[in-house]
Amino acid sequence: MKILKNCCLASLIVLVVFIFGFFFFIKMLFSASPGERQYGSEELMTLLTQVDLPPERVTTDGSYAYEGGGLTFEAHYTKEMMEAHPVLKTSPSRVNDHLEVYVLTSDDMNYFALQENLFNPALIYFLEEKSRVYLESMGKTVDIRHVILAWNDKEKFKKGIKAYERALDLVDITDNSKENRIDTITLKSGKEANLDQLMDDMYTQGLMDETSNE
């Protein structure tokens, strides 16, 4: 009987060790390596610093999202920094005092990833539509794939942030997240001339002309 109990106890210990080992293996399988975490964190810190939005620190737990892979990095800011920059304050990726920046792999940390996580997609779509009308009014033939987010270097991206923040003052944004729909953007009354001026400035700064065809 004693031998039987000892065998049962040993089997139980083996089973527990196996279960813990299995879950540890699964965790490691769906986690980024320390090198990937460090690289992605440093890249995000560098990119945000280059566009004058330096976070206090960048962190990640390194876990890949099960629904489609990908890593989430968190750029942490002080409350004062958040409030001082409308692009941070209104970011759809803001969670309290930090931004959650999602990328497929740490190698995908680039200006496009910033665009995806900093800007309200509905407002960007609104600006794209207005810029299309602007370009066509100048007699330009606009490519059907026209977008304005070709801001792939730090100087252009910094100009893009300024333009975006100006646009925030010109529109009302209706949050449709509860209905899982894109937000509704409405130009404020009396802001038509301001929007026209914004389009002029965006064009002269090269924030829309690269994606149009003459």
C-alpha positions as CSV (number, residue, x, y, z in Angstrom):
1,M,0.0,0.0,0.0
2,K,2.9,2.3,0.9
3,I,4.6,1.6,-2.4
4,L,1.3,2.3,-4.2
5,K,1.0,5.7,-2.5
6,N,4.6,6.6,-3.3
7,C,4.0,5.7,-7.0
8,C,0.8,7.8,-7.0
9,L,2.7,10.7,-5.4
10,A,5.6,10.4,-7.9
11,S,3.1,10.3,-10.8
12,L,1.4,13.4,-9.5
13,I,4.7,15.2,-9.2
14,V,5.7,14.2,-12.7
15,L,2.3,15.4,-14.0
16,V,2.6,18.8,-12.3
17,V,6.1,19.2,-13.6
18,F,4.9,18.3,-17.1
19,I,2.0,20.8,-16.9
20,F,4.2,23.6,-15.7
21,G,6.8,22.8,-18.3
22,F,4.2,22.7,-21.1
23,F,2.8,26.1,-20.1
24,F,6.3,27.5,-19.8
25,F,7.1,26.2,-23.3
26,I,3.9,27.8,-24.7
27,K,4.7,31.1,-23.0
28,M,8.2,31.1,-24.5
29,L,6.8,30.1,-27.9
30,F,4.5,33.2,-28.0
31,S,7.0,35.6,-26.4
32,A,9.6,37.9,-28.0
33,S,13.2,37.3,-27.1
34,P,14.9,39.8,-24.7
35,G,16.8,41.1,-27.7
36,E,13.6,41.7,-29.7
37,R,12.1,43.5,-26.7
38,Q,15.1,45.8,-26.3
39,Y,15.4,46.5,-30.0
40,G,11.7,47.4,-30.4
41,S,11.7,49.5,-27.2
42,E,14.8,51.4,-28.3
43,E,13.4,52.0,-31.8
44,L,10.1,53.4,-30.5
45,M,12.0,55.6,-28.0
46,T,14.2,56.9,-30.9
47,L,11.3,57.5,-33.3
48,L,9.2,59.4,-30.8
49,T,12.2,61.5,-29.6
50,Q,13.0,62.4,-33.3
51,V,9.5,63.9,-33.7
52,D,9.7,65.8,-30.4
53,L,7.4,63.5,-28.5
54,P,10.0,61.8,-26.2
55,P,8.5,59.4,-23.7
56,E,9.8,58.8,-20.2
57,R,10.3,55.2,-20.9
58,V,9.1,52.4,-23.2
59,T,8.1,49.0,-21.9
60,T,6.7,45.7,-23.3
61,D,5.8,42.4,-21.7
62,G,7.0,40.7,-24.9
63,S,3.9,38.6,-25.4
64,Y,2.6,38.0,-28.9
65,A,-1.1,38.5,-29.4
66,Y,-2.7,35.2,-30.1
67,E,-5.3,36.6,-32.6
68,G,-2.7,37.5,-35.2
69,G,0.7,37.7,-33.7
70,G,2.2,41.1,-33.0
71,L,3.7,42.9,-30.0
72,T,2.4,45.8,-28.0
73,F,4.9,48.4,-26.7
74,E,3.9,51.0,-24.2
75,A,5.3,54.6,-24.4
76,H,4.9,56.2,-21.0
77,Y,4.5,60.0,-20.5
78,T,3.9,62.4,-17.7
79,K,0.4,63.9,-17.4
80,E,1.9,67.3,-18.3
81,M,3.4,65.9,-21.5
82,M,0.1,64.2,-22.5
83,E,-1.9,67.4,-22.0
84,A,0.7,69.6,-23.8
85,H,0.5,67.7,-27.1
86,P,-2.9,67.2,-28.7
87,V,-1.7,64.4,-30.8
88,L,-0.8,62.4,-27.7
89,K,-3.9,63.6,-25.7
90,T,-6.3,62.4,-28.4
91,S,-4.5,59.4,-29.7
92,P,-6.8,56.4,-30.2
93,S,-4.0,54.3,-28.7
94,R,-3.8,56.3,-25.5
95,V,-4.4,54.4,-22.2
96,N,-4.2,56.7,-19.2
97,D,-0.5,57.9,-19.2
98,H,0.8,55.8,-22.0
99,L,0.4,55.0,-25.7
100,E,0.1,51.4,-26.8
101,V,2.0,50.9,-30.0
102,Y,1.2,47.6,-31.8
103,V,3.5,46.1,-34.4
104,L,3.7,42.6,-35.9
105,T,7.4,42.3,-35.0
106,S,9.9,44.7,-33.4
107,D,11.5,45.1,-36.9
108,D,8.2,46.8,-38.0
109,M,8.8,49.7,-35.6
110,N,8.9,52.7,-38.0
111,Y,7.1,55.9,-38.9
112,F,4.2,54.0,-40.4
113,A,3.6,52.3,-37.0
114,L,3.6,55.7,-35.4
115,Q,1.0,56.9,-37.9
116,E,-1.2,53.9,-37.2
117,N,-1.1,54.5,-33.4
118,L,-1.0,58.3,-33.0
119,F,-3.6,59.5,-35.4
120,N,-7.4,59.1,-35.4
121,P,-8.0,57.2,-38.7
122,A,-11.3,59.0,-39.3
123,L,-9.6,62.4,-39.2
124,I,-6.8,61.2,-41.5
125,Y,-9.5,59.9,-43.9
126,F,-11.2,63.3,-43.7
127,L,-8.0,65.1,-44.5
128,E,-7.3,62.7,-47.4
129,E,-10.7,63.4,-48.9
130,K,-10.2,67.2,-48.5
131,S,-6.8,67.0,-50.0
132,R,-8.1,65.1,-52.9
133,V,-10.7,67.8,-53.6
134,Y,-7.9,70.4,-53.2
135,L,-5.6,68.8,-55.7
136,E,-8.4,68.2,-58.2
137,S,-9.3,71.9,-57.9
138,M,-5.8,72.7,-59.1
139,G,-6.3,70.6,-62.2
140,K,-4.3,67.6,-60.9
141,T,-5.3,64.0,-61.7
142,V,-5.3,62.2,-58.3
143,D,-4.4,58.6,-58.1
144,I,-7.3,56.4,-56.8
145,R,-4.9,55.2,-54.1
146,H,-4.2,58.7,-52.9
147,V,-3.2,58.9,-49.3
148,I,-1.6,61.7,-47.3
149,L,0.4,59.5,-44.8
150,A,3.6,59.3,-46.9
151,W,5.4,61.0,-44.0
152,N,8.2,58.5,-43.8
153,D,11.0,60.8,-42.5
154,K,11.3,62.7,-39.3
155,E,11.0,66.2,-40.8
156,K,7.9,65.4,-42.8
157,F,6.4,63.5,-39.9
158,K,7.0,66.5,-37.6
159,K,5.2,68.7,-40.1
160,G,2.4,66.1,-40.4
161,I,1.9,66.2,-36.6
162,K,1.6,70.0,-36.7
163,A,-0.9,69.8,-39.5
164,Y,-2.9,67.1,-37.8
165,E,-3.0,69.1,-34.5
166,R,-4.3,72.1,-36.5
167,A,-7.0,69.9,-38.0
168,L,-8.1,68.8,-34.5
169,D,-9.1,72.4,-33.7
170,L,-11.2,72.6,-36.9
171,V,-13.4,69.6,-36.4
172,D,-15.8,67.9,-34.0
173,I,-15.2,64.2,-33.5
174,T,-18.0,61.8,-32.6
175,D,-16.7,58.7,-30.9
176,N,-18.3,55.6,-32.5
177,S,-16.1,53.0,-30.8
178,K,-19.0,51.5,-28.9
179,E,-20.6,50.7,-32.2
180,N,-17.3,49.4,-33.6
181,R,-17.5,52.1,-36.3
182,I,-15.1,54.7,-37.5
183,D,-15.6,58.0,-35.8
184,T,-17.6,60.8,-37.4
185,I,-15.7,63.9,-38.4
186,T,-17.6,67.2,-38.8
187,L,-16.1,70.5,-39.8
188,K,-16.9,73.2,-37.2
189,S,-19.1,76.1,-38.4
190,G,-17.1,79.0,-39.7
191,K,-13.9,77.0,-40.1
192,E,-14.0,76.6,-43.9
193,A,-11.4,79.3,-44.5
194,N,-9.1,77.7,-41.9
195,L,-9.4,74.4,-43.6
196,D,-8.6,75.9,-46.9
197,Q,-5.5,77.5,-45.4
198,L,-4.5,74.2,-43.9
199,M,-4.7,72.5,-47.3
200,D,-2.6,75.3,-48.8
201,D,0.1,74.8,-46.1
202,M,0.0,71.0,-46.3
203,Y,0.6,71.2,-50.1
204,T,3.4,73.7,-49.9
205,Q,5.1,71.6,-47.2
206,G,5.0,68.4,-49.3
207,L,2.5,66.6,-47.2
208,M,0.2,65.6,-50.0
209,D,1.8,66.0,-53.4
210,E,3.8,62.8,-53.5
211,T,0.8,60.6,-54.0
212,S,-0.8,62.6,-56.8
213,N,-0.3,62.2,-60.5
214,E,0.2,65.2,-62.8
